[in-house]
Structure formats: structure tokens, C-alpha cells
Amino acid sequence: MPLLLFMIGLVWQLTRLGVITGCRLILDATLLRAWHHADPGAAWVRYRNKPAVFGYKVHTLLCHAAMLPVLCVVTPANIHVAVLAIPMLLASVLLFGFHIQVVYADAAYFEYAILSFIVQVLGASAAIDYNLRRRGKRFLATLFFLSQWRRFVTGPRKGIERHFAWAKRYFGLKRFQC
């Protein structure tokens, strides 16, 4: 609890100073392996064509302008990433008074509830990656679709991948110990 209050206070101070704007936010999660197989908080998760992972998932809401985390939640690995999307966005608005304009996310967040919350409640644009394989193999992407997709979705999301790589490297999260 003290660490949560410290993070909220730090983000609030950075928001007050204008470092974190909160206009454009990036939403994503990453997996962390558990250090020991008997860890009581960890859980198993299995993705297609990948080996099962026993560990945790770190859900992060990142400010695109400052490339700094706004909120961070750690859950067992079997919790779906979309479960915490709406509560994290709502908490960022209530705690810090953000006026969100765009929310960037990957294809795991492409759900009707999240899209409608972003557009109708927050009044923001949802730049959520769309998996073309949902339409089937007969669907061909147009050049216009690909150019817009690269410009508005994949470009800004590279920031959160750099953030996770930096955090895992410098905070020792690759070999996460609980």
C-alpha cells in the first residue's frame, strides 16, 4: 500500500509539473516468469504455439508523451489483459484528472466493451490494433488500411515495448523474484 500511494503521488506531481500530460495513453501487459514453482500468487498461462508460462502479468498504462508509467498492476498470469483496461483508464481519469484524447492498445484489447467505454464515456479515440485474421484468409488489406495502421497504431505502441524492455533489463524483472 505505501508503494501504491508513493506511485500515485509521484505521477500526480509529474502531472502537475506538466511532464505527464495524459492526453495519449498506451495500454499493454507483459509476462514475468515466477522465480519458484511453488509461488502462491503465480498462475499458469498458455498461448497458441508457445510453451506454458508460470508467473505474473504486469498491466501498464503509459503516457505516450513522457514514456513514463501512469498506473501499473501485477496479477497472476492467467488473468486476461482486457479485464483491467476499463478500471485502469477510469482510475487515471479520477486520480489525475486526465483528458484522454487517444488510447493505444494491441489486439488483445479489441473488445466491444473497451471500445465503447473509450469512445462514449471518455470521449477519446481508440487506436486499438485489429487482427486481420479475424476476417478470415480471404480478406485482403488495402494499401490505405496498411498505411493508416502503421501510422496510428503500431508507431506509438513501440514506446511501450521499449518501456517493458528497459524495465525488465534495469530492474531485474527478467529473473523476477517474489
C-alpha positions, -999 to +999 in steps of 0.1 A: +000+000+000+028+025+007+043+019-027+010+024-044+005+058-026+040+068-035+035+060-072+002+079-072+018+109-055+048+108-079+025+106-110+003+134-096+034+156-090+047+149-126+012+157-140+011+190-120+046+199-134+035+191-170+058+162-176+030+137-179+001+150-200-023+121-201-037+131-234-024+100-253-021+068-233-007+034-242-022+002-226-004-031-226+007-060-204+038-083-203+045-117-187+070-123-160+081-158-150+078-168-114+111-174-096+099-206-079+074-232-089+057-231-055+049-193-057+014-190-043+005-158-063+016-170-097-005-190-122-001-209-155-010-194-188-006-209-222-007-191-256-011-208-290+022-223-304+041-212-273+051-232-241+032-226-209+044-199-186+041-199-148+042-164-134+026-130-134+013-103-158+022-067-154-005-044-168+008-009-175-008+024-185+019+046-201+019+083-210+029+085-247+044+120-244+067+112-214+071+075-219+065+071-182+041+047-165+009+062-150-005+031-135+008-004-130-010-035-118+005-070-112-018-100-115-014-138-119-006-147-155-039-163-162-059-130-159-068-117-194-053-083-202-087-067-211-101-073-176-082-043-162-084-019-191-115-001-181-106+002-144-071+015-152-084+041-176-111+052-152-086+054-123-063+075-144-092+100-151-104+101-115-070+102-098-051+126-121-079+144-140-066+133-174-085+145-205-077+115-227-077+120-264-063+087-278-058+053-262-033+030-280-035-008-274-028-041-291-053-066-305-060-082-271-079-051-261-101-052-292-135-058-274-168-040-277-169-031-240-135-014-241-141+003-274-175+017-263-160+029-229-132+047-246-154+064-272-186+070-253-175+075-217-141+091-221-148+108-254-115+097-268-103+079-299-094+042-297-063+033-317-065-004-310-047-029-332-070-050-353-060-086-361-068-091-398-070-128-393-104-123-376-118-116-410-105-148-425-079-156-451-099-142-479-097-106-466-070-086-482-058-054-465-057-024-488-027-001-490-047+027-474-055+004-444-019-007-440-006+029-441-031+041-415-024+010-393+013+017-394+010+054-387-017+054-360-015+021-342+019+004-345+041+035-344+030+049-310+029+014-295+066+009-300+071+031-269+055+006-245+076-022-259+108-001-252+094+006-217+090-031-209+124-039-223+140-012-202+121-021-171+129-058-174+166-051-180+173-024-154+150-036-126+160-073-130+125-083-140+137-109-165+146-130-135+117-118-113+119-129-077+090-128-052 
